[in-house]
Amino acid sequence: MKTVKFSYVPRNSDYRNMMQALRLVVALENAIVLPVVVLFVSWSWKWAVVTGLALFSLYALASLTFELNGKHEITISELILRHGKRACLRVPLGVIASARLARINRPPLKPSGMYIGYSESEKAYLVIMGKTNLIQIDLKEEKVLPLKGNKFCETSKIFITVDDPDEFLQALDSFCKEAVSKKEELQAGADYKVAPARPIEVTNGDAILVVKNLTKRFGHVKAVTNLSLKVKKGEVYGFLGENGAGKTTTLKMVTGLLPPDAGVVIIGGNEVWGNGLEAKRLLGYAPDVPLVYERLTAEEFLVFIARLHGLDQADAERKTEGWLETFQLREFKDELLSGFSLGMLRKISLAAALIHSPALVLMDEPLNGLDVRAARQVKDMIIQMRGQGKGVLLTTHTLAVAQELCDRIGIISCGSLVAEGTYEELREVAASGTANLEELFLALTANRGGGHES
C-alpha cells in the first residue's frame, strides 16, 4: 500500500447538492449570456467581453469541480486532510490513537454545511462538509495547530467527513498497523534498542542533556553510530565535525524532529521520545537554515512561538518586543518574513529559540549570515546563558569561535564521537603541544574519511 484517497463530500449532502447547483447555474448563465453578448454588444467590444466571460466561467467551474472532487489521503506515514487541492492539515499516523464514527452535538456549520478550522465549542479541529458520515480521530497527545492570523489551537481530536466512512476507517486502521510494524522492524534490526517510553533518571545531576548510544541509519548507511555525550548546566559544549559527519542529524534527533533507530535522548530528566512535551518545554533550537512562517510578520511569528511555549498573550508580546529591540528589528516588526534577508531571518530564528528562556539551547552554526556587530552580540548572549546556568550545545565550522566560547568540545567523524573534553584534554589525546584548535581537529579526524550525512 502506498496511498489511498477518500472523497470528503458525502453523497446526497447539502454541501454536494449546493455545489452541483452552482455548477448548473454557471453553465446556464453562460448558455444565456454569451449569445446575448454576441447579438447585442458592438463589434469592437464583443470578443473581449465573450473571452472574459468564458474565462471567468471556466475558472468558476474548475473551482467548484475541485471542491467536489477533492479527497483526503492516507499515506504510509501520514493522514492528509484536504479542502479542494489545498492540504489543511497533515497528521502523522504515529500520533493517531483511534478513529470512529461520531456525531457533533452542535456542529458550527455554515449555511453551505461546511466548516474548516478550530471549533471552540467542541475543542477540536474540523474539516467537515455536513452532518452525516462524520468521523472522530483521537490523538495520543494534544497537538498544536496554527490558525489564521496570530492564533493557534491545542487539540487532541479531529472531526472529518468522508463519502465512505467504513472503508476509510478500515484503511486508516490498516495503514496505522503497517506504520507500527515498520517501526518495530527498524528497531529489531538496530544494534541498540530504543528504550521504552518512560522517565529515565540522569545519574549525573548537573547534566541538562544526556545522549546515550544514539544511532541513525538512512538505508544501509549509518549517519550516527552509538553516540553518547552530556551537556552540563552552565556549560557551552562545542560539537565539531566535517561536512557530513552527522552533526545536524544528531541535533534533529535531540530536538525530536528525527526519530533515532536506537538510543535515548534525555533533557532535564525527560526522555524526548517518551515524555516529549516536558522535554521540549526546556529546549530552544536555532537550526542552520532558519525555519519560519514566511506569510507572518516578524511580530506575529515571535508571538506565535511564545504562545506555543505556554506564555500568555501579554508576556508573549512583551518578550517579542524585547527581542525585536535586542536584534534591532523593531522597525521591521510589521513586515512579512518572506521579505527578510538571511541575516534578518537568522536573528528571528535565534529570538524564537530563546523567547521562552529555555534551560537548554541548541545552535546549529549560529553565526552564519550575521554581521560583525550581531555576531558579537550572539557570542555575548552565549556567555550570558552560561552564567545563568543554562546548557548550550553549538555546532560551528569556525574553530576560533569554538575555542573562544566552549568549555568542552566533542569531535564527531563518520557518525562517531572520536574525541571529547576541554581544549587541554584534547591536546593530550592528540599528543600535540599546539595551541591551535584547527591543527588538533585535523589530527584527531585524520584518516577517517568523509561523512555520510550532516
N, C-alpha and C positions, 0 to 999 in steps of 0.2 A: 504493500500500500504506500502511495506517495501523497496524494491529495484527493479529498472528496469535497464536493460543493453542494450546498443546500440553499434553495430559494428562501429568502426571508419574508416573502409576501404570501401569506396563506391564501389558498383558493377561496373564492367567494367572500373575501373580507371586504369591508367598506373601503379600505385603502386601495385594494386592487381595482374594485369597481370604479372608484373615483378616477384613478389613473387611466383606465381604459376609456372612461367617458371623456376625459380631457383630450386623449388622443383622437377620439372621434370628432370632437368639437374642432380641433385644429385642422383635421382633414376636410371637414365640411366647410369650414371658413375659407380654406384655400380654394375649394371647388366653386364657391360662390364669388369670392372677392376677386380672384385673378381674372376670370372672364370679364367682370365689370371694369376692371382697370384697363384691360386690353381694348374694350369697346369705347370707353368714355374719356380716358386720360389722353392728353395731347401727345403727339408722336415724340417730341423732344424728351419727355419725362417717362414715357410709357415703360421702356425696358429697364430703366433704373429702378422704378417702383416695383415692377414684376420681379426683378432679380432680388431686390431687398426682401420682399415678402416671401419669396421662395426660400431664401437662405434662413430667414427667421423661422419659418415653418419647419424646415429640416432640423434646425437646432432644437426647437421645442419638441419635435417628435423623437429625436435622438435622446434628449434628456429624459423624457417620460419612459422611453424604452429601457434605458439604463436603470431607471428606478424599478421597473417591473422585473427586469431580468437579472438584477444584482443578486449575488449569492454569498453567503458565509462560507468559509473554507476551513477544513481541518487538515493540517499537515502532520508530518511525523514529529514536529516539535511544538506546534502552537495552534491555537484556535484564532482565526482572523475574522472579526466581525466587520461587516461592510455595510455601507449605505451608498447605493449606486456603485461607482468604481472606486470610491474612497474607503480606505480602511479606517474605521472609527476606533478600533481597539484591537490590540494583539495580546492574547492571554497564553503564556507558556503552559503546556499541558501539565507540567510538573507541579503547578500551584492549584490545579483543579482537584477538589476533594470529592465532589459528587455533582450529578445533574439529574433533574427530574421534571416531569410535567407539573405545572403550578398555575396559580392564578394570583393576580394582584387585587387587593381589596378595593383600592381607589386609584386605578391607573390614571396618571396625569396626562391623558390623551389630548391631542389637538383635534379639531373638527375632522381632520382627514383620517384620524385613527392612528397617527404616527407619533412616536416620542423617542428622541435620541438625546441622551445626556444623563445627568445625575438627578435622581428624584429624592428630595428632602423627606417626603412622607414615607417612602419605602427604605430610605438609606441604602440605595442600590443604584448601579449603573444600568440604564435601559437602552436597548436597541430593538424597539417593538413597532409593529405595524398593525395593531389591532388587539382585540381582547381574546382571540382564540389561538390555539396551538402555541401556548406560552410555555417556555422552559426556564427554570431557575437553575443557575450554575453557582454552586457554593465553592468558595476558595478556601485553601488550607489556612491562610492568614490574610489579614487586611492588606489591600493593595492600594497604593496611592495613584490616582488617575488625574491627569491635567484636564481642566475645563477651559472654557473660553475666558479671555481676559486674565486678570490677575488672581485666579481662584484655582482650587484643587479640591478633590474629594477623596475620602478614605473609605473603602467599602470592602466587604467580604462576600458580596453576592452580585450576580449579574442576571438580568432578565432579557431574553430574546424571543422572537417569534421565528418559526420555520414552517415551511409548507408541509413537511412530513416529519413530525416530531419523533415518532417511534424509530424510524430509520436513522434520524440524526443521533438520538440517544445511543443506539446500538453502535453506530460508527464511532462516536466520541469515546465510548467505553473501550472499544477495540483499540483505538489509537493510544489512549492513555495507558492501557495494559502493555502495549508494544513499547511505548516510551520507557516504562518502568523496567521491562525486560531487557532493553538495550543498555540501560544504565547499570543493571546488575551484571550483564555480560562484561562491560568495560571494567567494572570493579573486580570481577573474578579473574580477569587477565592481568591485572596490575600487580606490581611487585609488592605493594603495600596496600592494605585495605583502608577505605575511608572509614574513619571512626564513627560509631553510632551517634545519632543526633541527641546529645546530652551535654550538660555543662561539664567542663574539664578543668580540674584545678591546675593552676600555674604554680609550679614548685618554686620558681624564683619570684618572690613577692614584689620586686621592684621592676618587673617586666610589664610593659603595656602591650607588647606584641610578642607572641610566640608562634613560630612556624616550625612544624615537625614533619619531617620525611615527605615533603611536598613533591609530587610527581605529576607531570602532564605530558601526554602523548598527542601528536597530530598524525594519525595514520600509523605508520611504522617508525616515525621519528619521535624521539623523546626530546621535548623542548626544555623540560626541567626534570632533574633526576635526584630524588632523595635529598631535597634541600631543607636544611634546618638553620634557623637563626633566631635571635632575640633582639628586641629594641627596648631599652630601659626607659623608665620615666626620667625626664630631664636629660635625654641623650639625643644627639644628632648622629644618625647611622648612615654612612655613605655606601650605596650599593652600586658598585662599578663593574663594568664589563664591556666587551667589544659589541659591535652591532650584531644582533642575532644570538647573543649569549643566553638570553632568557630573562632579562630584567623586566621588561614590560609584561610578559606572560606571568611572571611571579606576582607583580603588583596587581594585575587583574584578578588573580586568584585570591590575593589578600583582601581585596575590596569586595569580593563576592560576584564580580562580573563574569568570571570564568570558573566553572566547577573543576576541581582537581580530580585526576584519576585515582590519586591516593594521597594520604597525609591529612593533616589538620591545620587550621589557622585559628588562633585564639587571640582575641582583642579584649583586654581588660577582664579576663576570666570567662568570656563568652565565645563559644565556637561560632565562626562565621557561617558554617553550613549546618548548624544545629540551632543556635539561638541568634539568628541573623539580625533581627531588629535591634536587640540590645547592643550587639557588636557594632553595628553601623551607626548607632547614635554617638559612639565615641570616636568616629572616624571622619576625617576630611581628606579628600582626594583631588589633586590637581593633575590631570593627565597631560601627556606630552602634547597631544592635539586638543585644544580647548573644545569641550562639548557643551554647546549652548543651544537654546531655542531661538533661532535667528529671527523669528517673527515677533518676539517680545522685545520690549525696550530694556535697557540696562537696569533700570529701576524695577520693572516688573519681574525680570528674571531673578534678581537677587532676593526680592521679597518672596517670590515663589519658592526658591530654595530654602530660605529661612523658615517659611511656614511648613515645608516638608519635614524639617528637623524639629518641629514642635514649638517654635517660637510663636507667641501671639502676634496679632497684627501690628500692635504698637511697637513691640520690641523689634519685629522684622523690619519695619520702616525706619526705626531709629538706627539699627545696625547697618542697614543698606545705605543710609545717608552717610554714616561714618566711613564705610569702606569706599564709597564713591569719592569722598573728600580725601581719604588717605592716598588713593591712586590718581588723584587729580582728574577724575572723570565726571565730576558733578555737573558740569555744563553739558555733558552728553547723556544725561540720565534718561531723557525722553526720546533718544534716538534708537532706532531698531538695531539690534546686534548684527544684522546682515550687512550693515554698512561699516562695521568696525574693522580696523586694521588688525594684523596678527598680534602686535604688541598690546593693543587695547583689549583684545579677546583674552590674551594671557592674563592681564590684570583682573578681568572679570572672573576668569576661571579660578584664580588664586583667592579672590574675595569670596566666591561661592564655597570654596573648600574651607575657609576659616570663619565664615559668618556665624556659625553656631558654637564657636570656641571648643573645637574637638580636643580630646586627650591625645589622639594620635593623628599625625598629618603625613600623608604620602605625597611626595612631589616628584613627578617624572620630568626631568630636565626643566626645572622651574625658571631658569634664567633665559631660556630660548626666546628670542623675539623682543626682549626688553631693552630699553635704552640704558645708558650708564647709570643715570640717577635712579631709575626704577629697580635696576639690578642691585644697586647698593641698598635700596630700601628693603628689598626682599631678604637680602643677607642679614640685615639688622633685625628683621622680623624673626628669622630662624634663630638667631642668637637670643632674642627675647623669649621665644617659645621654650627654648632650653631652660632659661632662667625661671620660667613659670612651671617647670616640672612636666612639660609635655614631651612626648616622644616624636621624633621627626625621622622619617626614612626617605632619603632622596637619592635619585639617580642623576648622574651628570657625566658628560664626556670631558668636561673642563676639570682636569685633575687638580689644578691650582685652587679651584673653589672647594673641592673635596678636602684638600689638605688644610685649607683655611678654616672650614666650618665644622668638619666631622670629628667627633670624639672617637668613634670606631669606624672601621671600613671593612666591608665584605667584598671580595672579588669573585665574580662568577664567570665561568668559562665553559662553553658547551653544555650549559644547563646545570653544572655542578658548582658548588661553592669550593673554590680551591684554596682560599686563604681568608682569614678574618682576624681582626684585632686592631689595636691602636697603631699609629704610624711606627712607633718604636718596635712593637711586636712584629709588624710586617717586615721591618728591616732584618730582624733576627731570622724570620722564616726564609727570607730570600738570601740570607748570609751576605748582605750588602751594607756597606758603610755609606752609601749615597744619601744625600739629604733631599733627593728629588723623587716625588711620588710617581712621576711618569716612568722613570727607569725601574722602579720597584714593580710597577704594574706590568711592564713589558717582560721583566724577568720572571714574574710569577705566572704569566699566561703563555710563556714561550712554548712552542712545540705542542700546543693543544689543538691547533686548527681553528677554523671559524665556527661560529654558532649556527644554529638551525633556525631560530625564530626569536625575535626580540619580544 
